[in-house]
């Protein structure tokens, strides 16, 4: 004979099951929750290239990210670490990232080329902290765009590995534009495949051209020779490379001579460089801003290209753009010449900085001509 359970027995059984489920859930949560200190704040984890306390990365994905970071460090020297946690609350993610950075001391001693990426998955927050040598390559504005435009869309789809990987690819490209010391064991004058000689020589060349243009007006051609020799000697001494010094000296000599003859320059004179700085043309994510500087009175044309684009485009191409514009000015075809110059500069930017699939293309510089 079957007996029906009384309502009180059923209610008691349900309460017991609920208590058991709550206990099991609390155990699971305790196991997945990262350790915290007595103050309730997350403890700083052990140093590692990739730390996944949120449990959002597959083992294979984590290994791929670690391999990518290790390869970049061996090639470029810069050190990058990634930390993923469920939540940093009640502590702001900025403070948590700062505590990790203070404890881990990411980056080479005396160079300061470390970067820390922290992601709080449940808080939907991320933070990128950089050491002093990378502040120019990855300022706060660029870091925010990396988080919102590169990682954010992928994180919303639950693809944390893809978001982190895409962000690292962009970070690598930004760091490659910096003149950092090469890793231990790699000769200073010889950089791996990602290094660009123009990026290293840019400060010496632009300084030499400014001095050379002034000496050329006073001394004539010997002034350009003096500037080229001085820039080459200084570059060779500072970079510990006679080869790089020779390159710098030749570049300064040629550009100073062209500048003295009144032609266009791929690296502008002193006033053009001042305008370039004043208008913050250098303040772009990939250091690819270009200033087209025109003096209508004497049909003078100069181009100042930031290091990201200057190292990819030959000086002869910039010279050709300037000469074409000057020729149009002589004929009075100002609008046609300016339009052609802008189109050709835009073509160089499109070729060397193509838009990534699905990426936005924010306009970082004003399209309005500046009349001085």
C-alpha positions as CSV (number, residue, x, y, z in Angstrom):
1,X,0.0,0.0,0.0
2,X,1.4,3.4,-1.0
3,X,1.3,6.2,1.5
4,X,1.1,9.9,0.6
5,X,3.5,12.3,2.3
6,X,2.0,15.0,4.5
7,X,2.4,18.6,3.3
8,X,4.6,19.4,6.4
9,X,7.0,16.6,5.4
10,X,7.2,17.9,1.8
11,X,7.9,21.4,3.0
12,X,10.6,20.2,5.3
13,X,12.2,18.2,2.5
14,X,12.2,21.2,0.2
15,X,13.9,23.4,2.9
16,X,16.6,20.7,3.4
17,X,17.2,20.5,-0.4
18,X,17.4,24.3,-0.6
19,X,19.9,24.5,2.2
20,X,22.0,21.7,0.6
21,X,22.0,23.5,-2.8
22,X,23.0,26.8,-1.1
23,X,25.9,25.1,0.7
24,X,27.1,23.5,-2.5
25,X,26.9,26.8,-4.4
26,X,28.8,28.6,-1.7
27,X,31.6,26.0,-1.9
28,X,31.8,26.4,-5.7
29,X,31.9,30.2,-5.3
30,X,34.6,29.9,-2.6
31,X,36.7,27.7,-4.9
32,X,36.3,30.1,-7.9
33,X,36.7,33.4,-6.0
34,X,40.3,34.6,-6.1
35,X,42.0,34.9,-2.6
36,X,41.5,38.1,-0.7
37,X,43.4,39.7,2.1
38,X,42.2,40.6,5.6
39,X,41.1,44.0,4.3
40,X,38.7,42.3,1.8
41,X,40.8,43.3,-1.2
42,X,42.0,40.9,-3.9
43,X,45.5,39.5,-3.1
44,X,48.2,40.2,-5.7
45,X,48.7,37.0,-7.6
46,X,52.1,35.4,-8.3
47,X,54.0,37.0,-11.2
48,X,53.1,35.5,-14.6
49,X,52.7,36.6,-18.2
50,X,49.0,35.5,-18.2
51,X,47.0,35.1,-15.0
52,X,43.4,34.0,-15.4
53,X,41.6,34.1,-12.0
54,X,38.3,34.6,-13.8
55,X,38.4,31.2,-15.5
56,X,37.4,32.6,-18.9
57,X,40.4,31.3,-20.9
58,X,40.8,27.8,-22.2
59,X,44.1,26.2,-21.5
60,X,45.1,26.3,-25.1
61,X,44.1,30.0,-25.4
62,X,46.2,30.8,-22.3
63,X,49.2,29.0,-23.8
64,X,48.9,30.9,-27.1
65,X,48.8,34.2,-25.3
66,X,51.8,33.3,-23.1
67,X,53.8,32.3,-26.2
68,X,52.9,35.5,-28.0
69,X,54.1,37.6,-25.0
70,X,57.3,35.6,-24.6
71,X,58.1,35.9,-28.3
72,X,57.6,39.7,-28.3
73,X,59.7,40.1,-25.1
74,X,62.6,38.1,-26.7
75,X,62.4,40.2,-29.9
76,X,61.7,43.7,-28.5
77,X,62.6,43.5,-24.8
78,X,59.4,45.1,-23.6
79,X,57.6,43.1,-20.9
80,X,53.8,42.7,-20.9
81,X,51.5,40.9,-18.4
82,X,47.8,40.1,-18.5
83,X,45.6,39.6,-15.5
84,X,41.9,38.6,-15.7
85,X,39.8,38.5,-12.5
86,X,36.0,38.3,-11.9
87,X,35.8,41.5,-10.0
88,X,38.0,44.0,-8.1
89,X,35.2,45.3,-6.0
90,X,35.2,47.0,-3.6
91,X,38.5,48.3,-4.9
92,X,38.6,50.3,-8.1
93,X,40.4,48.5,-11.0
94,X,42.9,51.4,-11.2
95,X,44.0,50.8,-7.6
96,X,44.2,47.0,-8.1
97,X,46.3,47.4,-11.2
98,X,48.6,49.8,-9.4
99,X,49.1,47.3,-6.6
100,X,50.1,44.6,-9.1
101,X,52.4,47.0,-10.9
102,X,54.1,48.0,-7.7
103,X,54.6,44.3,-6.7
104,X,55.6,42.9,-10.0
105,X,57.9,45.7,-11.3
106,X,57.1,44.8,-14.9
107,X,59.7,46.1,-17.4
108,X,63.4,46.1,-17.7
109,X,65.4,47.8,-15.0
110,X,66.6,51.2,-16.1
111,X,64.4,51.1,-19.3
112,X,60.9,51.2,-17.9
113,X,59.2,49.4,-20.7
114,X,56.6,47.4,-18.9
115,X,52.8,47.2,-19.6
116,X,50.0,45.6,-17.5
117,X,46.6,44.8,-18.8
118,X,43.9,44.0,-16.2
119,X,40.4,42.8,-17.0
120,X,37.6,42.5,-14.5
121,X,35.0,40.4,-16.4
122,X,32.0,40.8,-14.1
123,X,32.6,44.5,-13.6
124,X,33.0,45.0,-17.3
125,X,36.1,47.1,-16.7
126,X,39.6,47.0,-18.0
127,X,42.8,48.9,-17.3
128,X,46.1,49.4,-19.2
129,X,49.0,50.7,-17.2
130,X,52.3,51.5,-18.8
131,X,55.8,52.3,-17.5
132,X,57.5,55.6,-18.4
133,X,59.2,54.6,-21.6
134,X,55.8,53.6,-23.2
135,X,53.8,56.6,-22.1
136,X,54.4,58.3,-25.5
137,X,53.5,55.2,-27.5
138,X,50.4,54.4,-25.4
139,X,49.0,57.5,-23.7
140,X,45.7,57.3,-21.8
141,X,43.6,58.2,-24.8
142,X,45.0,55.4,-26.9
143,X,44.6,52.9,-24.0
144,X,40.9,53.8,-23.6
145,X,40.4,53.3,-27.3
146,X,42.1,49.9,-27.2
147,X,39.7,48.9,-24.4
148,X,36.5,50.2,-26.0
149,X,37.1,49.5,-29.7
150,X,39.3,46.4,-29.7
151,X,38.5,44.4,-26.6
152,X,35.0,45.6,-25.7
153,X,33.1,44.2,-28.8
154,X,34.8,40.8,-28.4
155,X,34.2,40.7,-24.6
156,X,30.5,41.4,-25.2
157,X,30.4,38.2,-27.3
158,X,32.2,36.2,-24.6
159,X,35.4,36.0,-26.6
160,X,37.9,37.1,-23.9
161,X,40.9,35.3,-25.5
162,X,40.2,37.0,-28.9
163,X,39.7,40.4,-27.3
164,X,43.0,40.1,-25.4
165,X,44.9,38.8,-28.4
166,X,43.6,41.6,-30.7
167,X,44.6,44.2,-28.1
168,X,48.1,42.7,-27.8
169,X,48.5,42.8,-31.6
170,X,47.8,46.6,-31.6
171,X,50.0,47.1,-28.5
172,X,52.8,45.4,-30.2
173,X,52.6,47.6,-33.2
174,X,52.5,50.7,-31.0
175,X,55.6,49.6,-29.0
176,X,57.5,48.8,-32.2
177,X,57.4,52.5,-33.1
178,X,59.4,53.3,-30.0
179,X,63.2,53.5,-30.0
180,X,63.7,51.1,-27.0
181,X,67.0,49.3,-26.2
182,X,67.3,45.9,-27.8
183,X,67.0,42.8,-25.6
184,X,70.1,41.5,-24.0
185,X,72.3,39.5,-26.4
186,X,71.1,41.4,-29.5
187,X,73.6,44.0,-30.9
188,X,72.4,47.5,-30.5
189,X,73.1,48.4,-34.2
190,X,71.2,45.4,-35.4
191,X,67.5,45.0,-34.6
192,X,65.2,42.1,-35.4
193,X,62.9,42.1,-38.4
194,X,60.4,44.5,-36.7
195,X,62.9,47.3,-36.1
196,X,63.0,50.3,-38.4
197,X,66.2,52.3,-38.9
198,X,64.3,55.5,-39.7
199,X,62.4,55.4,-36.4
200,X,65.7,55.3,-34.6
201,X,67.4,58.0,-36.7
202,X,64.4,60.4,-36.9
203,X,65.5,62.7,-33.9
204,X,69.0,63.0,-35.3
205,X,67.9,63.7,-38.8
206,X,65.3,66.3,-38.0
207,X,67.6,68.1,-35.6
208,X,70.4,68.0,-38.2
209,X,68.2,69.4,-41.0
210,X,67.1,72.3,-38.8
211,X,70.7,73.2,-38.0
212,X,71.8,72.5,-41.6
213,X,69.2,74.8,-43.1
214,X,70.4,77.6,-41.0
215,X,74.1,76.9,-41.7
216,X,73.3,76.6,-45.4
217,X,72.0,80.2,-45.5
218,X,75.2,81.5,-43.8
219,X,77.9,79.3,-45.2
220,X,76.3,77.9,-48.3
221,X,77.0,74.3,-49.3
222,X,79.8,73.8,-46.6
223,X,77.1,74.5,-44.0
224,X,75.2,71.5,-45.1
225,X,78.4,69.4,-45.0
226,X,79.0,70.6,-41.4
227,X,75.5,69.7,-40.4
228,X,75.6,66.3,-42.0
229,X,79.0,65.5,-40.4
230,X,77.8,66.7,-37.0
231,X,74.5,64.7,-37.1
232,X,76.3,61.6,-38.3
233,X,78.9,61.8,-35.6
234,X,76.4,62.4,-32.9
235,X,74.1,59.5,-34.1
236,X,77.0,57.1,-34.4
237,X,78.2,57.9,-30.9
238,X,74.8,57.8,-29.2
239,X,73.7,54.6,-31.0
240,X,77.1,53.0,-30.9
241,X,76.9,52.3,-34.6
242,X,79.1,53.8,-37.3
243,X,76.6,52.5,-40.0
244,X,73.7,54.3,-38.5
245,X,75.8,57.4,-38.1
246,X,76.7,57.4,-41.8
247,X,73.0,57.0,-42.7
248,X,72.1,59.9,-40.5
249,X,74.9,62.1,-41.9
250,X,73.9,61.4,-45.5
251,X,70.2,62.0,-44.9
252,X,70.9,65.4,-43.2
253,X,73.3,66.4,-46.0
254,X,70.9,65.6,-48.8
255,X,67.9,67.2,-47.1
256,X,69.8,70.3,-46.1
257,X,71.0,70.7,-49.7
258,X,67.5,70.4,-51.1
259,X,66.2,72.7,-48.5
260,X,68.8,75.3,-49.4
261,X,67.8,75.2,-53.0
262,X,64.2,76.1,-52.1
263,X,62.7,72.7,-53.0
264,X,60.1,70.7,-50.9
265,X,61.4,68.7,-48.1
266,X,60.2,65.3,-46.7
267,X,61.2,66.6,-43.2
268,X,60.2,70.2,-42.7
269,X,62.2,73.2,-41.6
270,X,62.2,74.8,-38.2
271,X,58.9,76.7,-38.6
272,X,57.1,73.7,-40.2
273,X,58.2,71.5,-37.3
274,X,57.0,74.1,-34.8
275,X,53.6,74.2,-36.4
276,X,53.6,70.4,-36.5
277,X,54.1,70.4,-32.7
278,X,51.7,73.3,-32.0
279,X,48.8,71.6,-33.9
280,X,49.6,68.3,-32.1
281,X,49.8,66.4,-35.4
282,X,52.0,64.0,-33.6
283,X,49.1,63.0,-31.3
284,X,47.7,60.0,-33.3
285,X,47.4,56.4,-32.2
286,X,49.9,55.0,-34.7
287,X,52.2,58.1,-35.0
288,X,51.1,58.6,-38.6
289,X,50.1,62.3,-38.7
290,X,51.3,64.3,-41.7
291,X,51.5,68.1,-41.9
292,X,51.4,69.7,-45.4
293,X,52.9,73.2,-44.8
294,X,52.6,75.8,-47.5
295,X,54.0,79.3,-47.7
296,X,52.0,81.0,-50.5
297,X,54.2,84.1,-50.8
298,X,57.2,82.2,-52.1
299,X,55.5,78.9,-53.1
300,X,57.4,77.1,-50.4
301,X,56.1,73.6,-49.6
302,X,57.2,71.3,-46.8
303,X,55.9,68.0,-45.4
304,X,56.5,66.9,-41.8
305,X,55.6,63.3,-41.3
306,X,55.4,61.6,-37.9
307,X,57.7,58.7,-37.3
308,X,55.1,56.0,-37.9
309,X,54.5,57.0,-41.5
310,X,57.9,58.5,-42.2
311,X,59.7,55.2,-41.7
312,X,57.5,53.5,-44.2
313,X,57.5,56.1,-47.1
314,X,60.6,56.9,-49.0
315,X,61.9,60.5,-48.8
316,X,61.7,60.6,-52.6
317,X,57.9,60.2,-52.5
318,X,57.5,63.1,-50.1
319,X,59.8,65.2,-52.3
320,X,57.7,64.3,-55.4
321,X,54.5,65.4,-53.7
322,X,56.1,68.7,-52.8
323,X,57.5,69.3,-56.2
324,X,54.2,68.6,-57.9
325,X,52.4,71.0,-55.6
326,X,55.0,73.8,-56.2
327,X,54.6,73.3,-60.0
328,X,50.8,73.7,-59.7
329,X,51.4,76.9,-57.6
330,X,53.6,78.4,-60.3
331,X,50.8,77.9,-62.8
332,X,48.2,79.4,-60.4
333,X,46.4,76.1,-60.0
334,X,46.3,76.2,-56.2
335,X,43.2,74.2,-55.6
336,X,44.1,71.4,-58.1
337,X,47.6,71.2,-56.7
338,X,46.5,71.0,-53.1
339,X,43.9,68.4,-53.9
340,X,46.4,66.2,-55.7
341,X,48.8,66.5,-52.8
342,X,46.2,65.5,-50.2
343,X,45.1,62.6,-52.3
344,X,48.6,61.3,-52.7
345,X,49.3,61.6,-49.0
346,X,46.0,59.8,-48.3
347,X,47.1,57.0,-50.6
348,X,50.3,56.5,-48.6
349,X,48.3,56.4,-45.4
350,X,45.8,53.9,-46.8
351,X,48.6,51.7,-48.1
352,X,50.7,51.6,-45.0
353,X,47.9,51.8,-42.4
354,X,45.0,49.9,-43.8
355,X,41.8,49.7,-41.7
356,X,41.4,46.4,-39.9
357,X,38.3,44.4,-40.7
358,X,35.4,45.6,-38.5
359,X,37.5,48.4,-36.9
360,X,36.3,51.9,-36.7
361,X,38.1,54.7,-38.4
362,X,38.0,57.7,-36.0
363,X,39.2,61.0,-37.4
364,X,42.0,61.9,-35.0
365,X,43.0,65.2,-36.7
366,X,41.0,68.2,-37.8
367,X,40.1,68.4,-41.5
368,X,39.9,72.2,-41.5
369,X,42.9,73.9,-43.0
370,X,44.8,76.2,-40.6
371,X,45.6,79.7,-41.9
372,X,48.4,81.4,-40.1
